[in-house]
Amino acid sequence: MIVKPAPGLKVRHPDTKQFLPPEGLTVPDGDIFWTRVANDGDVEIVEEGEATDQSMQSAPKDQPALPAPVDEEDDKQ
């Protein structure tokens, strides 16, 4: 699902602490946090058909990617 801030509001992502972009952010369907925030009226849930793929992003661009899990066998080399 895609969430975007309600008009006039700035909403932070709980993990990255970055503000949601005005065009919205793709989050897991049925996510408890975002469903609760939407019920409070702080974000709007946008239907997939209403949003264009070019305007959506899955994570903030300035947020570094998480490191890959370390496999103990690879670590021994």
C-alpha positions in Angstrom: 0.0 0.0 0.0 1.1 3.6 -0.4 0.9 6.2 2.3 1.3 9.9 2.0 1.0 12.6 4.6 -2.4 14.2 5.1 -2.6 17.7 3.7 -0.7 20.2 5.8 1.1 17.5 7.9 4.6 16.2 8.0 4.9 12.6 9.1 8.2 10.8 10.0 8.9 7.2 9.0 9.3 5.2 12.3 12.5 3.4 11.2 14.4 6.0 9.1 13.1 9.1 11.0 12.9 10.9 7.7 9.7 12.8 6.7 7.5 11.0 4.2 7.7 12.5 0.7 4.6 14.4 -0.3 4.0 12.0 -3.2 3.9 9.0 -0.8 5.9 5.9 0.2 5.3 2.3 -0.5 4.9 0.3 2.8 3.8 -3.3 3.5 0.1 -4.0 3.0 -1.8 -4.1 6.3 1.2 -2.8 8.3 -0.1 -2.2 11.8 1.8 1.1 12.3 0.7 2.7 9.1 -2.9 1.5 9.5 -3.1 3.1 12.9 -1.6 6.4 11.6 -4.1 6.4 8.8 -6.9 5.8 11.2 -5.7 8.8 13.2 -5.9 10.9 10.0 -2.2 11.7 9.8 -1.6 9.9 6.5 -3.8 8.9 3.6 -3.7 5.5 2.0 -3.4 5.8 -1.8 -4.7 3.0 -4.0 -2.1 1.5 -6.3 -4.0 2.5 -9.4 -4.1 6.2 -8.3 -0.4 6.5 -8.0 2.1 6.5 -10.8 5.2 4.3 -10.6 7.5 7.3 -11.3 6.3 9.3 -8.4 6.5 6.6 -5.8 9.6 5.4 -4.0 10.2 2.5 -1.6 12.7 4.2 0.7 14.2 7.6 1.2 17.1 8.2 -1.2 19.4 9.6 1.5 18.9 6.6 3.7 21.8 4.1 3.4 21.0 0.5 2.7 21.1 -2.0 5.5 24.2 -4.3 5.5 23.6 -7.8 4.2 23.5 -10.6 6.9 26.9 -12.0 7.6 27.3 -15.7 7.0 29.8 -17.3 9.5 31.4 -19.4 6.8 32.1 -16.3 4.6 33.5 -14.6 7.7 36.2 -17.3 8.2 38.0 -16.5 4.9 
